[in-house]
Amino acid sequence: EWLNDNVINTVLKYLTEAAAQHATTTKPPRGKNNPPVVGALGTQWFTTYQTKEKEGGAGAATMGRWFNRAKLVKNNLLYCKFLVLPVHLGNHWVMVVIEPLPKRIHYFDSMHGKRADVIEALHDILECQLYDDIYEQRVQWRVSYGPTNSQTNGNDCGVFSIWNAIATVTGRSTIEEVTAAGMPNARYWLKAVLCNGGFTGEFALPFEQELNLGWDDLKKVMELDALEAASIPRL
């Protein structure tokens, strides 16, 4: 059975809650608020973006409301650990996981497609949501496709998408943890988590990496960028 929007949105909500429980919180700099350590947008973000672009080219600006609902604003978006974006492509689900601070975009498609329009939309939105001096240039954002195993039927794309996001956020291998053979059990777990009301108790996620906000990491990145810029001869 194909997963619908409600299932995907609810499971990702539970994922953000589990990440918040696991996270190491730090005090934000003066004048800033802590973002969620893992943020997620709703499943219709890409459809909404496309519609607004066709109506007048305001797709990226429209996304501001979506980010605000996820408690991600211009002065804190960069510091969340992961931003999870399910992508609805009409008859297929893919998943994008963004690491804002190291500027990485992970695109997971169990049919191994590479939709350039999705990546273009992500760049457009990030450029709008981040200040120009932080976003800088597109070439500095690394895009990776996968790694992900292949689905072997026409209805497991949503399950693959969810579990690829979960594996990435918890620090586990998408290749080892998310397989076609494991889809029946993966579906059972999703049903159980929905009935349980979250990744709690016997359904708690086994995090294998620390989750922390990027305030301190940003200082290091900016120092390295400043040193690199100073070493480039000016014409």
C-alpha positions in Angstrom: 0.0 0.0 0.0 1.3 3.5 -0.9 1.9 5.8 2.0 -0.1 9.0 2.1 0.8 12.5 3.2 -0.7 12.1 6.7 1.5 9.0 7.5 4.7 10.6 6.2 4.1 13.9 8.0 3.2 12.2 11.3 6.2 9.9 11.3 8.5 12.8 10.5 7.0 14.8 13.3 7.8 11.9 15.6 11.3 11.8 14.2 11.8 15.5 15.1 10.5 14.9 18.6 12.8 11.9 19.1 15.8 14.0 17.9 14.9 16.8 20.3 14.9 14.3 23.2 18.3 13.0 22.2 19.9 16.3 21.4 22.5 18.2 23.3 21.1 21.7 23.7 23.3 24.7 23.9 22.6 28.3 24.9 22.1 30.4 21.8 24.0 33.7 21.2 22.4 36.9 22.3 19.4 37.8 20.2 18.9 34.4 18.7 16.6 31.5 19.4 17.4 27.8 19.3 15.9 26.0 16.2 14.8 22.4 16.4 17.8 20.2 16.1 16.0 18.4 13.3 13.4 20.3 11.4 10.9 19.0 8.8 8.6 20.5 6.2 5.3 19.1 5.2 4.9 16.8 2.2 3.3 19.5 0.0 6.1 22.0 0.1 7.4 21.2 -3.4 3.9 21.2 -4.9 3.2 24.6 -3.3 6.6 25.9 -4.5 5.8 24.8 -8.1 2.3 26.3 -8.0 3.6 29.7 -6.7 6.4 29.8 -9.3 3.9 29.3 -12.1 1.7 32.0 -10.7 4.3 34.6 -10.6 7.7 33.4 -9.4 7.2 33.8 -5.7 7.8 30.1 -4.7 10.8 30.7 -2.5 9.2 33.6 -0.7 6.1 31.5 0.0 8.2 28.9 1.7 9.0 31.4 4.5 5.7 30.5 6.1 6.5 26.8 6.0 9.8 27.4 7.6 8.2 29.6 10.3 5.7 26.8 11.1 8.7 24.5 11.6 10.3 27.1 13.9 13.1 27.7 11.4 13.7 31.4 10.7 16.5 33.3 9.0 18.5 33.8 12.1 18.6 30.2 13.2 18.0 27.9 10.2 21.7 27.4 9.7 22.2 25.9 13.1 19.8 23.0 13.0 21.6 19.7 12.5 19.2 18.3 9.8 16.4 19.6 7.7 14.1 16.8 6.4 12.0 17.5 3.3 9.8 14.8 1.8 9.2 15.4 -1.9 5.9 14.4 -3.5 6.4 13.9 -7.3 2.8 12.9 -8.2 3.2 9.1 -8.2 6.5 8.8 -6.3 8.1 9.8 -3.0 11.7 10.9 -2.6 13.4 12.3 0.5 15.8 15.2 0.9 17.9 15.7 4.0 19.9 18.9 4.3 22.8 19.6 6.6 22.7 23.4 6.7 26.1 24.2 8.3 28.4 21.9 6.2 26.2 22.9 3.2 25.2 19.4 2.2 22.1 18.2 0.3 21.3 14.5 0.4 18.8 13.3 -2.2 17.3 9.8 -1.7 15.3 8.2 -4.4 14.8 4.4 -4.3 14.1 4.5 -8.1 17.5 6.4 -8.5 16.1 9.4 -10.3 17.8 12.8 -10.2 15.2 15.6 -10.5 17.0 18.8 -11.4 13.9 20.8 -10.7 13.9 19.7 -7.0 17.5 20.7 -6.6 16.9 24.0 -8.3 13.9 24.6 -5.9 16.1 23.8 -2.9 18.8 26.3 -3.9 16.2 28.9 -4.6 14.6 28.4 -1.2 17.9 28.2 0.7 19.1 31.4 -0.9 15.9 33.1 0.1 15.8 31.8 3.7 19.5 32.3 4.5 21.3 35.7 4.4 23.4 36.2 1.3 26.6 36.2 3.2 25.8 32.8 4.6 24.3 31.1 1.5 27.1 32.5 -0.7 27.3 30.4 -3.9 25.5 27.3 -5.1 28.8 25.5 -5.9 29.6 25.5 -2.2 26.5 23.3 -1.5 27.4 19.7 -2.2 24.6 17.6 -3.6 24.8 13.8 -3.2 22.3 11.2 -4.6 21.8 8.4 -2.1 23.2 6.1 -1.2 20.0 4.1 -1.2 19.0 0.6 -2.2 16.4 0.1 -4.9 12.7 -0.6 -4.3 11.4 -3.8 -6.1 7.8 -2.8 -6.5 5.7 0.2 -7.2 4.5 1.1 -3.7 7.5 1.1 -1.3 8.9 4.5 -2.2 7.3 6.2 0.8 8.7 3.6 3.2 12.1 3.9 1.7 12.0 7.7 1.9 11.0 7.7 5.6 13.6 5.1 6.7 16.4 6.8 4.6 15.7 10.0 6.6 15.6 8.1 9.9 18.9 6.3 9.1 20.6 9.6 8.2 19.4 11.4 11.3 20.3 8.6 13.6 23.7 8.1 12.1 23.2 4.7 10.5 23.9 3.3 7.1 21.0 3.7 4.6 22.4 0.8 2.6 22.6 -1.6 5.5 19.5 -0.5 7.3 17.0 0.2 4.5 16.6 -2.7 2.1 13.9 -4.1 -0.2 13.9 -7.3 1.8 13.3 -5.4 5.0 10.3 -3.5 3.7 7.6 -5.7 5.4 9.2 -5.2 8.8 9.8 -1.5 8.1 6.1 -1.1 7.4 5.2 -3.0 10.6 7.4 -0.6 12.6 5.8 2.4 11.0 2.3 1.1 11.9 3.5 0.3 15.5 5.0 3.8 15.9 1.8 5.4 14.7 -0.2 3.4 17.2 2.4 4.1 19.9 2.2 7.9 19.3 5.9 8.3 18.6 9.4 6.7 18.8 9.2 6.1 22.5 9.4 3.0 24.8 10.2 -0.2 22.9 10.0 1.8 19.7 12.7 4.3 20.6 15.3 5.0 17.9 18.9 3.9 18.5 20.8 7.1 17.8 24.4 6.3 16.8 25.6 10.0 16.6 25.3 13.1 18.7 22.9 15.7 17.7 23.8 19.2 18.6 23.0 22.7 17.4 25.7 24.4 15.3 26.4 27.6 17.2 30.0 26.6 18.1 30.6 24.8 14.8 29.6 27.9 12.9 32.4 29.9 14.7 34.9 27.3 13.5 33.6 27.3 9.9 33.6 31.1 9.7 37.2 31.2 11.1 38.3 28.7 8.5 36.5 30.6 5.7 38.1 33.8 6.8 41.6 32.2 6.7 40.9 30.7 3.3 39.7 34.1 1.9 42.7 35.9 3.3 45.0 33.4 1.6 43.6 34.1 -1.9 45.6 36.7 -3.8 43.5 39.6 -5.0 43.9 40.9 -8.5 
